[in-house]
Amino acid sequence: MRIQSRPGSTVAVLAYEGMSPFETGIVTEVFGLPRPELDVPWYRLTVCAERPGPVPIVGGATVHTEYGLDVFAAAETVIVPGVSDVRGECSPELVAALRRAHDRGARIVSICSGAFALAAAGLLDHRPATTHWQYADLLRRRFPLVRVDPDVLYIDDGDVLTSAGSAAGLDLCVHLVRRDHGPSVANAVARRLVVPPHRDGGQAQFIEAPVPRDAGDDRIAQAMTWAMANLREEITVDVLARRAHMSARTFLRHFARCTGTSPTRWLIDQRIQASLPLLEKTSAPVEEIARTVGFASPVTYRSHFVRAMRTSPSAYRRAFTATT
């Protein structure tokens, strides 16, 4: 019998010997903490291990869990946050558990080196996948049937999803919340984590600071706040600079220091994000949505949307509608 992931579904994450607490902590933070303020059915998280009992982790600590691979394979979303040795073989028991979960229709997810476990189970054969950039060549050599893409933060291939190293796992977890609950809930979770709800780009980029830090940055924040409230307007660097009471050159320099990106790139991303609820919750034509969020033409909107979201606006709308 195949199952289908749904809001409020069970999530199981694998604890393994020698793991960094960070990757598992990402999963716990997103799926394990109760969030009654969001008023949606939340996830039920279980930490599992290949064998119930103590699991030694980095730093001399130990994680103890009562749950083994039977519970792991029975979850609706199964997450492998890494493997002990990217050059070693995964245990036959873990491989079998992943295959059982996949055969049942579970959503299979990897973070960082966890892609090696999914590949060992054959779940990435002839499919696009990613992992930490330093492991990409090794993953390609060990599993030549996998279409490795080292340049992205994560890949959503439907029932199998993979992410790049460490912090990219957070991007993927927030993406899963977006898939299940829509952008409003995902954005609320991202705000509580103090991370962007969606990071565009590849593994080489650094995380943009969500809040300016010093007094001089208040002018940048004010300009950004104004832009967010007026996305439909024609907004140029000169317009933003005047709002910040700076010259265009000074504004560009301060903006890059505060956010790690350019005003144009940031503005495009905000317009894409603003369009998501309109795609999900309205029947407005794509052309109208493009105008509403400030794109000069539907063609420009579609181009930027595909680059940012790795799908078209129409396909995104169909996918979201199919899960509600």
ROGUMI-287159 format. One record per residue (C-alpha): residue in three letters; x, z, y. Coordinates in nm, 4 decimals, decimal comma, padded with zeros to 6 digits. Example, Ala and Ser with C-alpha at 12.3 -4.5 7.8 and 13.67 -1.06 7.14 Angstrom:
// ROGUMI-287159
+------+----------+----------+----------+
! resn !       c1 !       c3 !       c2 !
+------+----------+----------+----------+
!  ALA !  01,2300 !  00,7800 ! -00,4500 !
!  SER !  01,3670 !  00,7140 ! -00,1060 !
+------+----------+----------+----------+
***
This chain:
// ROGUMI-287159
+------+----------+----------+----------+
! resn !       c1 !       c3 !       c2 !
+------+----------+----------+----------+
!  MET !  00,0000 !  00,0000 !  00,0000 !
!  ARG !  00,1422 ! -00,1000 !  00,3389 !
!  ILE !  00,1155 !  00,1365 !  00,6335 !
!  GLN !  00,1100 !  00,0584 !  01,0023 !
!  SER !  00,2799 !  00,2647 !  01,2698 !
!  ARG !  00,0418 !  00,4043 !  01,5273 !
!  PRO !  00,0445 !  00,6455 !  01,8188 !
!  GLY !  00,0868 !  00,9966 !  01,6845 !
!  SER !  00,2591 !  00,8715 !  01,3697 !
!  THR !  00,5070 !  01,0613 !  01,1592 !
!  VAL !  00,8746 !  01,0108 !  01,2421 !
!  ALA !  01,1628 !  01,1050 !  01,0121 !
!  VAL !  01,5273 !  01,1100 !  01,1209 !
!  LEU !  01,8194 !  01,1344 !  00,8803 !
!  ALA !  02,0769 !  01,4112 !  00,9178 !
!  TYR !  02,4083 !  01,3232 !  00,7547 !
!  GLU !  02,7439 !  01,4917 !  00,7079 !
!  GLY !  02,9777 !  01,4556 !  01,0048 !
!  MET !  02,7107 !  01,3290 !  01,2413 !
!  SER !  02,7252 !  01,3811 !  01,6158 !
!  PRO !  02,4293 !  01,5903 !  01,7310 !
!  PHE !  02,3742 !  01,3476 !  02,0184 !
!  GLU !  02,2060 !  01,0658 !  01,8258 !
!  THR !  01,9764 !  01,3036 !  01,6393 !
!  GLY !  01,9171 !  01,4877 !  01,9660 !
!  ILE !  01,7929 !  01,1651 !  02,1234 !
!  VAL !  01,5301 !  01,1299 !  01,8532 !
!  THR !  01,4336 !  01,4958 !  01,8763 !
!  GLU !  01,4028 !  01,4836 !  02,2537 !
!  VAL !  01,1761 !  01,1785 !  02,2542 !
!  PHE !  00,9644 !  01,2331 !  01,9432 !
!  GLY !  01,0010 !  01,6010 !  01,8574 !
!  LEU !  00,9098 !  01,7830 !  02,1772 !
!  PRO !  00,5366 !  01,8408 !  02,2317 !
!  ARG !  00,4052 !  01,6646 !  02,5405 !
!  PRO !  00,0501 !  01,7911 !  02,5995 !
!  GLU !  00,0696 !  01,6866 !  02,9641 !
!  LEU !  00,0558 !  01,3212 !  02,8570 !
!  ASP ! -00,2838 !  01,3661 !  02,6882 !
!  VAL ! -00,2104 !  01,1252 !  02,4019 !
!  PRO ! -00,1617 !  01,1962 !  02,0295 !
!  TRP !  00,2087 !  01,2653 !  01,9965 !
!  TYR !  00,4518 !  01,2161 !  01,7099 !
!  ARG !  00,5244 !  01,4529 !  01,4230 !
!  LEU !  00,9002 !  01,4640 !  01,3703 !
!  THR !  01,0820 !  01,5771 !  01,0555 !
!  VAL !  01,4589 !  01,6050 !  01,0161 !
!  CYS !  01,5567 !  01,5016 !  00,6624 !
!  ALA !  01,8775 !  01,4780 !  00,4610 !
!  GLU !  01,9822 !  01,3055 !  00,1409 !
!  ARG !  01,9742 !  01,6467 ! -00,0208 !
!  PRO !  01,7773 !  01,9386 !  00,1287 !
!  GLY !  01,9947 !  02,2243 !  00,2482 !
!  PRO !  02,2892 !  02,2610 !  00,4894 !
!  VAL !  02,4380 !  01,9506 !  00,6512 !
!  PRO !  02,7803 !  01,9958 !  00,8227 !
!  ILE !  02,7975 !  01,8200 !  01,1587 !
!  VAL !  03,0566 !  01,7630 !  01,4313 !
!  GLY !  03,1973 !  02,0781 !  01,5885 !
!  GLY !  03,1784 !  02,2998 !  01,2833 !
!  ALA !  02,8035 !  02,3512 !  01,3109 !
!  THR !  02,5490 !  02,3085 !  01,0346 !
!  VAL !  02,1987 !  02,1674 !  01,0349 !
!  HIS !  01,9709 !  02,3045 !  00,7653 !
!  THR !  01,6642 !  02,1137 !  00,6516 !
!  GLU !  01,4182 !  02,1607 !  00,3687 !
!  TYR !  01,3304 !  01,7928 !  00,3574 !
!  GLY !  01,4912 !  01,5222 !  00,1476 !
!  LEU !  01,4659 !  01,1481 !  00,1016 !
!  ASP !  01,1145 !  01,1653 ! -00,0411 !
!  VAL !  00,9807 !  01,2904 !  00,2926 !
!  PHE !  01,2134 !  01,0534 !  00,4786 !
!  ALA !  01,0807 !  00,7473 !  00,2955 !
!  ALA !  00,7183 !  00,8576 !  00,3391 !
!  ALA !  00,7245 !  00,8595 !  00,7210 !
!  GLU !  00,5682 !  00,5877 !  00,9302 !
!  THR !  00,8779 !  00,5529 !  01,1479 !
!  VAL !  01,2136 !  00,6034 !  00,9748 !
!  ILE !  01,5267 !  00,6473 !  01,1879 !
!  VAL !  01,8895 !  00,6335 !  01,0757 !
!  PRO !  02,1014 !  00,7579 !  01,3695 !
!  GLY !  02,4349 !  00,6709 !  01,2101 !
!  VAL !  02,6422 !  00,6766 !  00,8931 !
!  SER !  02,9352 !  00,8961 !  00,7917 !
!  ASP !  03,1709 !  00,6030 !  00,7312 !
!  VAL !  03,1111 !  00,2487 !  00,8550 !
!  ARG !  03,3602 !  00,1193 !  00,5970 !
!  GLY !  03,2187 !  00,3161 !  00,3071 !
!  GLU !  02,9240 !  00,2455 !  00,0825 !
!  CYS !  02,5845 !  00,3998 !  00,1470 !
!  SER !  02,4513 !  00,6055 ! -00,1382 !
!  PRO !  02,2158 !  00,4286 ! -00,3796 !
!  GLU !  01,9607 !  00,7021 ! -00,3068 !
!  LEU !  01,9539 !  00,6280 !  00,0666 !
!  VAL !  01,9397 !  00,2540 !  00,0044 !
!  ALA !  01,6454 !  00,3026 ! -00,2305 !
!  ALA !  01,4665 !  00,5293 !  00,0178 !
!  LEU !  01,5009 !  00,2737 !  00,2967 !
!  ARG !  01,3704 ! -00,0023 !  00,0741 !
!  ARG !  01,0743 !  00,2114 ! -00,0343 !
!  ALA !  00,9893 !  00,2890 !  00,3249 !
!  HIS !  01,0148 ! -00,0754 !  00,4247 !
!  ASP !  00,8077 ! -00,1906 !  00,1280 !
!  ARG !  00,5374 !  00,0545 !  00,2318 !
!  GLY !  00,5328 ! -00,0988 !  00,5799 !
!  ALA !  00,7204 !  00,1730 !  00,7681 !
!  ARG !  00,8938 !  00,0944 !  01,0925 !
!  ILE !  01,2691 !  00,1125 !  01,0231 !
!  VAL !  01,5010 !  00,2033 !  01,3120 !
!  SER !  01,8776 !  00,2440 !  01,3464 !
!  ILE !  02,0912 !  00,3863 !  01,6236 !
!  CYS !  02,4587 !  00,2946 !  01,6601 !
!  SER !  02,6280 !  00,2782 !  01,3170 !
!  GLY !  02,2956 !  00,3388 !  01,1408 !
!  ALA !  02,2690 ! -00,0400 !  01,1241 !
!  PHE !  02,5175 ! -00,0292 !  00,8358 !
!  ALA !  02,2683 !  00,1638 !  00,6247 !
!  LEU !  01,9901 ! -00,0826 !  00,7045 !
!  ALA !  02,2219 ! -00,3712 !  00,6222 !
!  ALA !  02,3239 ! -00,2091 !  00,2933 !
!  ALA !  01,9570 ! -00,1919 !  00,2010 !
!  GLY !  01,9207 ! -00,5646 !  00,2711 !
!  LEU !  01,6747 ! -00,5011 !  00,5527 !
!  LEU !  01,8789 ! -00,6964 !  00,8080 !
!  ASP !  01,9409 ! -01,0083 !  00,5986 !
!  HIS !  01,8731 ! -01,3217 !  00,8054 !
!  ARG !  01,7515 ! -01,1052 !  01,0931 !
!  PRO !  01,8947 ! -01,0314 !  01,4395 !
!  ALA !  02,0508 ! -00,6874 !  01,4712 !
!  THR !  02,2903 ! -00,4940 !  01,6897 !
!  THR !  02,5178 ! -00,1923 !  01,6677 !
!  HIS !  02,7863 ! -00,0299 !  01,8800 !
!  TRP !  03,0140 ! -00,2992 !  02,0201 !
!  GLN !  03,3204 ! -00,1585 !  01,8421 !
!  TYR !  03,1474 ! -00,1971 !  01,5040 !
!  ALA !  02,9929 ! -00,5401 !  01,5630 !
!  ASP !  03,2722 ! -00,7451 !  01,4043 !
!  LEU !  03,2882 ! -00,5117 !  01,1065 !
!  LEU !  02,9134 ! -00,5312 !  01,0547 !
!  ARG !  02,9373 ! -00,9097 !  01,0654 !
!  ARG !  03,2220 ! -00,9162 !  00,8142 !
!  ARG !  03,0668 ! -00,6692 !  00,5719 !
!  PHE !  02,7181 ! -00,8184 !  00,5889 !
!  PRO !  02,7490 ! -01,1898 !  00,6701 !
!  LEU !  02,3749 ! -01,2508 !  00,6305 !
!  VAL !  02,3017 ! -01,0330 !  00,9356 !
!  ARG !  02,2722 ! -01,2168 !  01,2692 !
!  VAL !  02,4743 ! -00,9664 !  01,4723 !
!  ASP !  02,4242 ! -00,9686 !  01,8485 !
!  PRO !  02,6784 ! -00,7354 !  02,0135 !
!  ASP !  02,5629 ! -00,8019 !  02,3698 !
!  VAL !  02,2273 ! -00,6239 !  02,3807 !
!  LEU !  02,1184 ! -00,2615 !  02,4076 !
!  TYR !  01,8632 ! -00,2939 !  02,1292 !
!  ILE !  01,6732 ! -00,5489 !  01,9245 !
!  ASP !  01,3058 ! -00,5196 !  01,8340 !
!  ASP !  01,2431 ! -00,7470 !  01,5375 !
!  GLY !  00,8987 ! -00,6120 !  01,4634 !
!  ASP !  00,9212 ! -00,3732 !  01,1699 !
!  VAL !  01,3000 ! -00,3357 !  01,1922 !
!  LEU !  01,4683 ! -00,2253 !  01,5145 !
!  THR !  01,8369 ! -00,1648 !  01,5860 !
!  SER !  02,0213 ! -00,0286 !  01,8875 !
!  ALA !  02,3744 ! -00,0238 !  02,0191 !
!  GLY !  02,5822 !  00,2893 !  02,0582 !
!  SER !  02,4611 !  00,6355 !  02,1499 !
!  ALA !  02,2774 !  00,6114 !  02,4838 !
!  ALA !  02,1262 !  00,2760 !  02,3835 !
!  GLY !  01,9391 !  00,4717 !  02,1166 !
!  LEU !  01,7571 !  00,6436 !  02,3991 !
!  ASP !  01,6575 !  00,3045 !  02,5384 !
!  LEU !  01,5212 !  00,2095 !  02,1978 !
!  CYS !  01,3307 !  00,5349 !  02,1517 !
!  VAL !  01,1652 !  00,4959 !  02,4919 !
!  HIS !  01,0868 !  00,1360 !  02,3964 !
!  LEU !  00,9093 !  00,2626 !  02,0836 !
!  VAL !  00,6996 !  00,4941 !  02,3005 !
!  ARG !  00,6165 !  00,1946 !  02,5187 !
!  ARG !  00,5104 ! -00,0051 !  02,2130 !
!  ASP !  00,2887 !  00,2764 !  02,0899 !
!  HIS !  00,1461 !  00,4171 !  02,4124 !
!  GLY !  00,2087 !  00,1646 !  02,6887 !
!  PRO !  00,4273 !  00,1692 !  03,0018 !
!  SER !  00,2633 !  00,4614 !  03,1811 !
!  VAL !  00,3409 !  00,7075 !  02,9022 !
!  ALA !  00,6871 !  00,5585 !  02,8431 !
!  ASN !  00,7662 !  00,5854 !  03,2122 !
!  ALA !  00,6526 !  00,9484 !  03,2144 !
!  VAL !  00,8809 !  01,0277 !  02,9206 !
!  ALA !  01,1698 !  00,8462 !  03,0902 !
!  ARG !  01,1171 !  01,0454 !  03,4086 !
!  ARG !  01,1335 !  01,3708 !  03,2134 !
!  LEU !  01,4571 !  01,2519 !  03,0553 !
!  VAL !  01,5865 !  01,1385 !  03,3969 !
!  VAL !  01,6619 !  00,7893 !  03,2659 !
!  PRO !  01,5379 !  00,4444 !  03,3640 !
!  PRO !  01,2288 !  00,3433 !  03,1626 !
!  HIS !  01,3936 !  00,0099 !  03,0886 !
!  ARG !  01,7573 ! -00,0934 !  03,1251 !
!  ASP !  01,8216 ! -00,4631 !  03,1363 !
!  GLY !  02,1526 ! -00,6057 !  03,0282 !
!  GLY !  02,4112 ! -00,5605 !  02,7617 !
!  GLN !  02,6306 ! -00,2830 !  02,6328 !
!  ALA !  02,8923 ! -00,3234 !  02,9016 !
!  GLN !  02,6658 ! -00,2050 !  03,1807 !
!  PHE !  02,6584 !  00,1542 !  03,2900 !
!  ILE !  02,3457 !  00,3629 !  03,3462 !
!  GLU !  02,2072 !  00,3391 !  03,6933 !
!  ALA !  02,1735 !  00,6693 !  03,8810 !
!  PRO !  01,7967 !  00,7220 !  03,9140 !
!  VAL !  01,8183 !  00,9491 !  04,2200 !
!  PRO !  02,0581 !  00,9136 !  04,5142 !
!  ARG !  02,2876 !  01,2133 !  04,5417 !
!  ASP !  02,4104 !  01,2650 !  04,8953 !
!  ALA !  02,2609 !  01,2724 !  05,2425 !
!  GLY !  02,3726 !  00,9196 !  05,3204 !
!  ASP !  02,1802 !  00,7998 !  05,0171 !
!  ASP !  01,8476 !  00,9152 !  05,1619 !
!  ARG !  01,8309 !  00,5931 !  05,3592 !
!  ILE !  01,8727 !  00,3935 !  05,0381 !
!  ALA !  01,6020 !  00,6015 !  04,8690 !
!  GLN !  01,3649 !  00,5430 !  05,1602 !
!  ALA !  01,4198 !  00,1681 !  05,1428 !
!  MET !  01,3635 !  00,1705 !  04,7665 !
!  THR !  01,0441 !  00,3738 !  04,8063 !
!  TRP !  00,9139 !  00,1293 !  05,0636 !
!  ALA !  00,9986 ! -00,1673 !  04,8400 !
!  MET !  00,8158 ! -00,0130 !  04,5435 !
!  ALA !  00,5021 !  00,0201 !  04,7574 !
!  ASN !  00,5289 ! -00,3361 !  04,8877 !
!  LEU !  00,6433 ! -00,5437 !  04,5919 !
!  ARG !  00,4037 ! -00,8233 !  04,6808 !
!  GLU !  00,5832 ! -00,8813 !  05,0101 !
!  GLU !  00,8816 ! -01,1090 !  05,0574 !
!  ILE !  01,1655 ! -00,8584 !  05,0353 !
!  THR !  01,5203 ! -00,9641 !  05,1163 !
!  VAL !  01,8439 ! -00,7701 !  05,1486 !
!  ASP !  01,8106 ! -00,7972 !  05,5267 !
!  VAL !  01,4610 ! -00,6471 !  05,5136 !
!  LEU !  01,5804 ! -00,3564 !  05,2982 !
!  ALA !  01,8863 ! -00,3044 !  05,5144 !
!  ARG !  01,6710 ! -00,2775 !  05,8259 !
!  ARG !  01,4521 ! -00,0219 !  05,6465 !
!  ALA !  01,7658 !  00,1784 !  05,5704 !
!  HIS !  01,8957 !  00,1330 !  05,9277 !
!  MET !  02,2132 ! -00,0283 !  05,8007 !
!  SER !  02,3837 ! -00,3624 !  05,8270 !
!  ALA !  02,3313 ! -00,5869 !  05,5245 !
!  ARG !  02,6954 ! -00,5478 !  05,4191 !
!  THR !  02,6848 ! -00,1678 !  05,4425 !
!  PHE !  02,3518 ! -00,1568 !  05,2623 !
!  LEU !  02,4838 ! -00,3652 !  04,9730 !
!  ARG !  02,7848 ! -00,1379 !  04,9359 !
!  HIS !  02,5803 !  00,1845 !  04,9448 !
!  PHE !  02,3100 !  00,0435 !  04,7180 !
!  ALA !  02,5632 ! -00,0553 !  04,4523 !
!  ARG !  02,7258 !  00,2876 !  04,4696 !
!  CYS !  02,3896 !  00,4661 !  04,4324 !
!  THR !  02,2311 !  00,2508 !  04,1621 !
!  GLY !  02,5054 !  00,0565 !  03,9889 !
!  THR !  02,3309 ! -00,2727 !  04,0541 !
!  SER !  02,2394 ! -00,5099 !  04,3365 !
!  PRO !  01,9193 ! -00,4910 !  04,5445 !
!  THR !  01,8097 ! -00,8285 !  04,4113 !
!  ARG !  01,8613 ! -00,7285 !  04,0488 !
!  TRP !  01,6913 ! -00,3931 !  04,1034 !
!  LEU !  01,3957 ! -00,5560 !  04,2785 !
!  ILE !  01,3459 ! -00,8075 !  03,9971 !
!  ASP !  01,3470 ! -00,5248 !  03,7424 !
!  GLN !  01,0917 ! -00,3247 !  03,9430 !
!  ARG !  00,8634 ! -00,6271 !  03,9666 !
!  ILE !  00,8891 ! -00,6856 !  03,5926 !
!  GLN !  00,8054 ! -00,3196 !  03,5282 !
!  ALA !  00,5105 ! -00,3356 !  03,7685 !
!  SER !  00,3733 ! -00,6367 !  03,5825 !
!  LEU !  00,3593 ! -00,4633 !  03,2431 !
!  PRO !  00,0457 ! -00,2542 !  03,3040 !
!  LEU ! -00,1257 ! -00,5638 !  03,4451 !
!  LEU ! -00,0458 ! -00,7587 !  03,1291 !
!  GLU ! -00,1597 ! -00,4731 !  02,9075 !
!  LYS ! -00,4699 ! -00,3502 !  03,0879 !
!  THR ! -00,6147 ! -00,6531 !  03,2664 !
!  SER ! -00,7140 ! -01,0071 !  03,1784 !
!  ALA ! -00,5659 ! -01,1492 !  03,4990 !
!  PRO ! -00,3870 ! -01,4811 !  03,4505 !
!  VAL ! -00,0105 ! -01,4683 !  03,4374 !
!  GLU !  00,0030 ! -01,6733 !  03,7571 !
!  GLU ! -00,1995 ! -01,4100 !  03,9418 !
!  ILE !  00,0135 ! -01,1278 !  03,8034 !
!  ALA !  00,3276 ! -01,3065 !  03,9184 !
!  ARG !  00,1915 ! -01,3220 !  04,2742 !
!  THR !  00,0700 ! -00,9619 !  04,2642 !
!  VAL !  00,4149 ! -00,8222 !  04,1869 !
!  GLY !  00,5933 ! -01,0504 !  04,4321 !
!  PHE !  00,7405 ! -01,3418 !  04,2389 !
!  ALA !  00,7528 ! -01,6688 !  04,4280 !
!  SER !  00,6191 ! -01,8671 !  04,1331 !
!  PRO !  00,4963 ! -01,8175 !  03,7754 !
!  VAL !  00,7992 ! -02,0115 !  03,6522 !
!  THR !  01,0355 ! -01,7663 !  03,8211 !
!  TYR !  00,8367 ! -01,4728 !  03,6847 !
!  ARG !  00,8428 ! -01,6055 !  03,3276 !
!  SER !  01,2152 ! -01,6756 !  03,3460 !
!  HIS !  01,3020 ! -01,3254 !  03,4644 !
!  PHE !  01,0528 ! -01,1676 !  03,2232 !
!  VAL !  01,2036 ! -01,3413 !  02,9198 !
!  ARG !  01,5531 ! -01,2405 !  03,0229 !
!  ALA !  01,4539 ! -00,8763 !  03,0778 !
!  MET !  01,2056 ! -00,8230 !  02,7947 !
!  ARG !  01,3257 ! -01,0827 !  02,5421 !
!  THR !  00,9752 ! -01,2232 !  02,5092 !
!  SER !  00,7294 ! -01,4131 !  02,7278 !
!  PRO !  00,4564 ! -01,2476 !  02,9378 !
!  SER !  00,1876 ! -01,4023 !  02,7176 !
!  ALA !  00,3563 ! -01,2905 !  02,3966 !
!  TYR !  00,4035 ! -00,9412 !  02,5394 !
!  ARG !  00,0331 ! -00,9261 !  02,6250 !
!  ARG ! -00,0663 ! -01,0397 !  02,2750 !
!  ALA !  00,1663 ! -00,7895 !  02,1098 !
!  PHE !  00,0358 ! -00,4996 !  02,3150 !
!  THR ! -00,3264 ! -00,5969 !  02,2649 !
!  ALA ! -00,2665 ! -00,6199 !  01,8893 !
!  THR ! -00,1459 ! -00,2582 !  01,8774 !
!  THR ! -00,4308 ! -00,1023 !  02,0734 !
+------+----------+----------+----------+
***
